[in-house]
């Protein structure tokens, strides 16, 4: 796995934790690396800082991250509305727009 320049990954979360690489065939197996950020998705990756100070992505499943005690998510990563909530907001906005336009011409109120 090749690392990339130290400046390619933004530091959107404070680097305050480390993980141990547990995959037996990884060249850094058994070593701890600093977590820079988590790339979410169906198969999440960790962006980590290697001993040479470069950053790279590593599968979360190749580390002890999943076996570590549960971490509280930073407020910025907690979704405020789910998809159904967003649909309801759109419906409310559509009704408000229709009310502002008034009844169609020629209709009796």
Steps between C-alpha positions, in 0.01 A plus 500: 500500500652829396453812707413835353621847576430628847297785348243296305271411791329788681507485878123525545507318834758545773753214490470360850493125467705219363431147383710189466523339159388140553498353148777238501618574144517879532862623511423698819313219679520547875594868478290791621411783263320827564145534367458821301138450399242234414372461146145373553318257274399136468865395542650790699864595478719674750729775379811448710840663542782256430830502690658702214228769558315433172129421495331196352168317513471163668192281531350540846470122519881472474537683833383461858264796451190278498601329826577827680241635747216691332585861424258787513460652153589868468188715469593595143466137381158430652229539233242760597219359283445165342368464146136482611546818705639677194200389292266644763686832495462516120125433530459779756695742281287405196181569700633838620590601144155401376333704778708807413392480136134497600213314335513448122322764289133429443448292815262604772616529860 
